[in-house]
Amino acid sequence: MSFRKSAANLGSLQTVPEPIPDLGAGSSGPAAEPHPAGRVKHGTVVQVLRLLASLTWTLLVLVSAHAAQLLGSPLYVINQDYYYAYMAFTKQSFGIFIATITQWFSPTTIRISGDASVRGQLTRTSDGRLETRFPERLVMIANHQLYSDWLYLWWIAYTSNMHGHVFIILKESLKYIPVIGPGMMFYGFIFMARNWVKDRPRMQHRLQKLAKSRHGGPLSGARGRESLDPMWLMIYPEGTNLSGNTRKGSAKWAAKQGIKDFEHVLLPRSTGLLYCLQELKGTVEWIYDCTVAYEGIPRGAYGQDIFTLRSTYFQGRPAKSVNMYWRRFPVSSIPLPTSSNPSPQESEAFSNWLLTRWKEKEALLEGYAQNGRFPADEGHDMEGDPSVGMVKGAGFIETEVRLAHWYEVLQPFTVLSIVWAVVSNVQNLWIFVFTTLGGNKT
């Protein structure tokens, strides 16, 4: 075969769209366009090694964290202040695991911006990390683009040193996954069966605990018993991530409600969020809202079909950037019902408020689709403590997911290491005493 013919064949091969692998998170088949993150960066051997490394790290952390939970569970009947502090410590370990798995296996640019409502709360440290100054108690809502959304939101909690106080509402089926399910139960997560008759009493139980808990141990907040325990409650009002199937469900629901469906988000469901805000009324001042967009998703396509687990973590093809736009709303400004049994008019008022927020998200995401960026607050004001001086908007903060200190990777193994050291020393002491006494007798 001539060199010219070989070159022509090579050129034709390079224009063939790459297949999108299916790992149960999306559709398979040839891609309509080349992958937005470029060609596969790692060959088969390296992919297998990355798979083994990530599985090993995941198993080590999950087993260590759950073993630590089991070892600390007797504290519940001994001293609940220390029990909840201890569980917050193990939850911090999981937050650190999330940061490391993202930092090591799917590093990408994180672009943060917000509106004037979060002015002064988004900052960049001297070494380039994101630092957020969000309050100890809040309800966080977000659109749900991809399976990895909650990883980035937990990392945001890490940037506020609140990664030990995250609470998530999850599908009940996750509770039965070995190690992971029991671990999430220790964390106080809320499991939903998507049956309101069953879900309401269990939600009420968990939310009332979050609304009343005051503890004085370590990690119990800046003022200890003088204030309620820290809490970041994360809720996805859409109920699931954006996909071809959920897009159809959203369109069907929109037709039923007589409203227009969206392109970039799913229609939000208001029942769960409304109930949470009612149960937490008077204990939370702010709802923080995050709009998330992944770079490279073509119009009409879905992130789960492009950024699969394999492409993101093993092939080295995560989204080139993850973009977050932050804003907040005072709970006092939201039309909440005055009683636990809202009238149809009260429920509709809240539903309209939430729908308005999602229309704003749709506009933000349309702007992102056209411009490749969200808006950014470049303003300034004198709000807050006058001694602080001018409070400026953060503009765009470009950073990456990473830990503040390398040695934090050891935190998930702290408890087991201490237990091993104590047991080992006791064993050595016992051997020494037994040997000494045995030698004296002879």
C-alpha positions in Angstrom: 0.0 0.0 0.0 1.4 3.4 -1.0 2.1 6.1 1.6 -0.5 8.4 -0.1 -3.2 5.7 0.2 -2.2 5.0 3.8 -2.5 8.6 4.7 -5.9 8.9 3.1 -7.1 5.9 5.0 -5.8 7.3 8.2 -7.5 10.6 7.6 -10.8 8.8 7.0 -10.4 6.9 10.2 -9.9 10.2 12.2 -13.2 11.6 11.0 -15.3 8.6 12.2 -17.2 9.7 15.3 -16.2 7.9 18.5 -18.7 5.6 20.1 -20.1 6.5 23.5 -19.7 3.6 25.9 -22.7 2.5 27.8 -22.1 1.6 31.5 -25.8 1.6 32.5 -25.8 5.4 32.7 -26.8 6.3 29.2 -27.4 5.2 25.7 -24.9 3.4 23.5 -24.1 3.6 19.8 -22.2 6.0 17.6 -22.0 9.6 18.7 -23.5 12.2 16.5 -20.5 14.4 17.2 -16.9 13.8 18.4 -16.7 13.7 22.2 -16.6 17.3 23.6 -13.7 16.4 25.8 -11.6 15.1 22.9 -10.1 11.7 22.2 -9.5 9.0 24.7 -6.5 10.0 26.8 -5.7 6.6 28.2 -5.3 3.2 26.5 -7.0 0.0 27.7 -4.2 -1.0 30.1 -4.2 2.4 31.8 -8.0 2.4 31.9 -7.9 -0.9 33.7 -5.3 0.4 36.1 -7.3 3.5 36.8 -10.4 1.3 37.4 -8.5 -0.9 39.9 -6.9 2.1 41.6 -10.3 3.9 42.0 -12.0 0.8 43.2 -9.3 0.1 45.7 -9.4 3.6 47.1 -13.2 3.6 47.2 -13.3 0.3 49.1 -10.6 1.3 51.5 -12.4 4.5 52.4 -15.9 3.1 52.5 -14.9 0.1 54.7 -12.8 2.2 57.0 -15.5 4.9 57.4 -18.2 2.3 58.1 -16.0 0.4 60.5 -15.4 3.7 62.3 -19.1 4.3 62.4 -19.7 0.9 64.0 -17.0 1.4 66.5 -18.4 4.8 67.5 -22.1 3.8 67.7 -22.0 3.0 71.4 -21.4 6.7 72.0 -25.1 7.3 71.3 -26.1 5.8 74.7 -23.0 7.1 76.5 -22.8 10.8 75.4 -24.9 12.1 72.4 -22.8 15.3 72.1 -19.8 13.2 71.3 -21.8 10.7 69.2 -23.0 13.4 66.8 -19.6 15.0 66.7 -18.0 11.7 66.0 -20.5 10.9 63.1 -19.8 14.4 61.7 -16.1 13.5 61.7 -16.8 10.3 59.7 -19.0 12.3 57.3 -16.1 14.7 56.8 -14.1 11.7 55.8 -16.5 10.9 53.1 -16.4 14.5 51.9 -12.7 14.2 51.7 -13.0 11.0 49.7 -15.3 12.7 47.2 -12.7 15.5 46.8 -9.9 13.1 46.2 -11.7 10.8 43.8 -12.5 13.9 41.7 -9.1 15.5 42.0 -7.2 12.3 41.1 -9.4 10.7 38.5 -11.5 13.5 36.8 -9.7 16.8 37.3 -11.3 19.7 35.5 -11.7 23.4 35.7 -14.5 24.6 38.1 -15.8 28.0 37.2 -17.8 29.8 40.0 -19.8 32.9 39.8 -22.9 34.4 41.5 -25.3 37.3 41.8 -25.2 40.2 44.3 -27.0 38.1 46.9 -23.8 36.1 47.5 -21.4 39.0 47.3 -18.5 38.5 49.7 -19.3 34.8 50.2 -17.3 33.5 47.2 -13.5 34.0 47.5 -10.3 32.6 46.0 -7.4 31.8 48.4 -3.8 32.8 47.7 -3.1 29.3 46.5 -6.0 29.2 44.0 -8.6 27.3 46.0 -12.2 28.2 46.3 -13.4 29.3 49.7 -17.1 29.9 50.4 -18.5 31.7 53.4 -22.0 30.2 53.5 -23.9 30.0 56.8 -24.0 26.9 59.0 -27.6 26.2 58.4 -29.2 26.4 54.9 -31.4 24.5 52.4 -29.7 24.1 49.1 -31.5 23.5 45.8 -30.0 22.8 42.3 -30.9 21.6 38.9 -29.9 18.0 38.3 -27.8 17.7 35.1 -25.6 14.6 35.8 -24.9 11.9 38.4 -21.8 13.8 39.5 -23.8 17.0 40.6 -24.0 16.0 44.2 -20.2 15.3 44.3 -19.5 18.9 43.4 -22.1 20.3 45.9 -20.5 18.2 48.7 -17.2 19.7 47.6 -18.8 23.2 48.0 -19.6 22.2 51.5 -15.9 21.3 52.0 -15.0 24.8 50.9 -17.1 26.2 53.7 -15.8 23.6 56.2 -19.3 22.1 56.4 -18.6 18.7 54.7 -19.4 17.0 58.0 -22.9 18.4 58.1 -24.4 17.5 54.7 -27.8 15.9 54.6 -29.3 14.5 51.4 -32.7 13.2 50.4 -32.2 9.9 48.5 -34.2 7.0 46.9 -35.0 4.3 49.4 -33.4 1.6 47.3 -30.0 3.0 48.1 -30.5 2.1 51.7 -30.0 -1.6 50.9 -26.6 -1.3 49.2 -24.0 -3.1 51.5 -21.7 -0.8 53.5 -22.9 2.3 51.6 -26.6 2.0 52.7 -25.9 1.5 56.5 -23.3 4.2 56.3 -25.8 6.7 54.9 -28.2 5.8 57.6 -25.6 6.7 60.3 -25.2 10.0 58.4 -28.9 10.8 59.0 -29.8 10.9 55.3 -33.5 10.9 54.4 -34.7 8.0 52.3 -37.8 8.4 50.1 -40.0 5.6 48.6 -41.7 8.1 46.3 -44.9 7.2 48.1 -46.1 10.3 50.0 -48.2 8.2 52.4 -45.0 6.3 53.5 -42.6 9.2 53.0 -44.3 11.9 55.0 -43.9 10.4 58.5 -40.3 9.4 58.0 -39.5 12.8 56.6 -41.3 14.5 59.5 -39.2 12.5 62.0 -35.9 13.3 60.3 -36.7 17.0 59.7 -37.9 17.5 63.2 -34.6 16.2 64.5 -32.8 18.6 62.2 -35.0 21.4 63.4 -34.4 20.8 67.1 -31.0 19.3 67.5 -28.6 21.2 69.8 -25.3 19.6 70.9 -22.3 20.9 72.6 -19.5 18.6 71.4 -16.8 19.3 68.9 -18.1 20.1 65.3 -21.3 21.3 66.8 -21.2 24.8 65.4 -19.6 28.1 66.3 -21.8 28.6 69.4 -22.4 25.0 70.6 -25.6 24.5 72.5 -26.5 28.1 72.1 -27.4 27.5 68.5 -28.9 24.6 66.4 -26.6 22.1 65.0 -25.1 22.9 61.6 -27.1 21.5 58.6 -26.8 21.7 54.9 -29.9 20.0 53.5 -29.5 19.3 49.7 -32.6 18.9 47.6 -33.1 18.4 43.9 -36.7 19.5 43.2 -36.6 17.9 39.7 -36.3 14.5 41.5 -33.9 13.0 39.0 -31.3 14.0 36.5 -31.9 15.2 33.0 -32.1 12.5 30.3 -34.1 11.5 27.3 -36.6 9.5 29.4 -37.0 12.2 32.1 -37.4 14.8 29.4 -40.4 12.9 28.1 -41.8 12.7 31.7 -41.3 16.4 32.2 -43.1 17.2 28.9 -46.0 14.9 29.9 -46.3 16.6 33.3 -46.1 20.1 31.6 -49.0 19.1 29.3 -51.0 17.9 32.2 -50.4 21.1 34.1 -51.1 23.2 31.1 -47.7 24.9 31.1 -44.7 25.1 28.8 -41.9 22.6 29.3 -38.3 23.6 29.5 -35.3 22.7 27.3 -32.4 22.8 29.7 -34.1 21.7 33.0 -36.9 19.5 34.1 -40.1 20.9 35.6 -39.6 21.0 39.4 -41.9 19.3 41.9 -42.8 21.4 44.9 -44.2 19.0 47.4 -41.0 17.7 49.0 -39.3 21.1 49.2 -42.4 22.8 50.6 -42.7 20.2 53.3 -39.0 20.6 54.2 -39.3 24.3 54.5 -42.5 24.0 56.6 -40.8 21.6 59.0 -37.7 23.7 59.3 -39.6 27.0 59.5 -37.9 29.4 61.9 -34.6 27.4 61.9 -33.2 28.3 58.5 -32.9 31.8 57.1 -31.7 31.1 53.6 -32.3 28.9 50.5 -29.1 28.7 48.4 -29.6 28.0 44.8 -27.0 26.6 42.4 -27.4 26.4 38.6 -25.0 23.8 37.2 -23.8 23.4 33.6 -21.2 21.1 32.1 -19.1 22.4 29.2 -19.5 20.5 25.9 -23.0 19.2 26.0 -24.6 19.9 22.6 -28.0 21.5 22.5 -30.6 18.7 22.6 -28.1 16.1 24.1 -27.8 14.8 27.6 -24.8 14.8 29.9 -25.3 11.3 31.1 -24.9 10.0 27.5 -21.6 11.8 27.0 -19.9 12.0 30.4 -20.3 8.4 31.5 -18.4 6.9 34.4 -15.9 5.3 32.0 -15.2 8.4 29.9 -15.0 10.7 32.9 -13.0 8.6 35.4 -11.1 6.0 33.3 -10.6 7.4 29.8 -9.6 10.8 31.1 -12.4 12.7 29.4 -14.4 14.7 32.0 -16.2 17.9 31.0 -13.6 20.6 30.2 -15.3 22.7 32.9 -18.0 22.5 35.4 -19.8 25.9 35.8 -21.8 26.9 38.9 -23.9 30.1 39.3 -24.9 30.9 42.9 -27.7 33.0 44.4 -29.7 32.9 47.7 -33.2 33.8 48.8 -34.4 34.7 52.3 -36.9 32.1 53.5 -38.9 35.0 54.9 -39.5 36.2 51.3 -41.0 32.9 50.1 -44.8 32.4 50.2 -45.0 29.5 52.7 -48.3 28.3 54.1 -49.2 29.4 57.6 -50.2 25.9 58.7 -49.0 22.3 58.3 -52.0 21.6 56.0 -51.7 24.2 53.3 -54.8 25.2 51.3 -54.7 24.7 47.5 -54.1 28.4 47.1 -51.1 28.4 49.4 -49.6 25.3 47.7 -50.1 27.0 44.3 -48.4 30.1 45.5 -45.3 28.2 46.5 -45.4 26.1 43.3 -45.4 29.3 41.3 -42.5 30.7 43.3 -40.5 27.6 42.6 -41.5 27.5 38.9 -40.3 31.1 38.6 -36.9 30.2 39.9 -36.7 27.4 37.4 -37.7 29.7 34.6 -34.7 31.9 35.7 -32.5 28.8 35.6 -33.7 28.0 32.1 -32.8 31.5 31.0 -29.4 31.2 32.7 -28.7 27.9 31.0 -29.8 29.3 27.6 -27.4 32.2 28.2 -24.7 29.6 29.0 -25.5 27.6 25.8 -25.1 30.8 23.7 -22.1 32.4 25.5 -20.2 29.5 27.3 -20.5 31.3 30.6 -22.9 32.3 33.3 -23.2 36.0 34.4 -20.8 37.2 37.1 -21.2 39.8 39.8 -18.6 42.5 39.3 -20.2 45.1 41.5 -19.4 46.3 45.0 -21.2 47.7 48.0 -20.7 48.6 51.7 -23.1 46.0 53.1 -22.2 44.3 56.3 -19.7 45.4 58.9 -18.4 48.9 58.0 -15.0 47.9 59.4 -14.7 45.4 56.6 -14.8 48.1 54.0 -15.9 47.6 50.4 -17.5 44.2 49.6 -16.8 43.3 46.0 -18.4 40.8 43.7 -16.3 37.7 43.0 -16.5 37.9 39.2 -15.5 34.5 37.8 -13.4 32.2 40.1 -11.6 29.5 38.1 -10.3 26.8 40.3 -10.3 23.0 40.7 -11.4 20.4 43.2 -8.6 19.7 45.6 -7.8 19.5 49.3 -6.4 22.3 51.3 -3.7 20.0 52.8 -2.3 16.7 51.5 -2.5 15.0 54.8 -6.3 15.2 54.9 -6.3 12.1 52.8 -5.4 10.2 56.0 -8.5 11.3 57.9 -10.7 8.4 56.8 -8.2 6.0 58.4 -7.7 8.0 61.6 -10.1 6.0 63.8 -8.9 2.5 62.7 -5.3 3.6 63.0 -5.9 4.7 66.6 -7.7 1.5 67.4 -4.9 -0.6 65.8 -2.3 1.3 67.8 -4.1 0.9 71.1 -4.7 -2.8 70.5 -1.2 -3.4 69.4 0.2 -1.6 72.5 -2.1 -3.5 74.8 -1.0 -6.7 73.2 2.7 -5.9 73.5 2.1 -4.8 77.1 0.3 -8.1 77.9 3.2 -10.1 76.3 5.7 -8.1 78.3 3.9 -8.6 81.6 3.3 -12.3 80.9 6.9 -12.9 79.9 8.2 -11.0 82.9 6.0 -12.8 85.4 6.7 -16.1 83.7 10.5 -15.4 83.9 10.3 -14.5 87.7 8.5 -17.7 88.5 11.3 -19.7 86.9 
